[in-house]
Amino acid sequence: MISDKTREQFEAWAATKGMGRHLARADSGLYVSRVTQNYMDCWMASRAGQAAEVQSQLDALSAARPYVAFAFSEGMDGSHEAGLQLDAALTKDGSN
């Protein structure tokens, strides 16, 4: 079953491709135009592939978090300290 939000997104995309007049649906929910239904099937498959790729990337980031978080926080501490030093130098110089 296709959610209303997903169908709305597809139909908005399809309208930009000149299919706005071919979005009539049968009682089954399938598009009357077989071409439009084929586009919908392909569109759904591409979104599923994107979702799988994003999930894979999220899993990798989650696994790396213990290692990356320390490096990130150390880098942020260093940049914060450098920013404070720059602020102090500008204030002292009067260039602020």
KAKA-V128092 format. One record per helix or strand of 3 or more residues. SS is the DSSP state (H for helix, E for strand). FROM is the first residue (numbers start at 0). TO is the last residue. Records with the same first field share a line. If there is no record, write none. Layout:
SS->FROM-TO + FROM-TO
//
This chain:
H->3-15 + 19-21 + 33-92
//
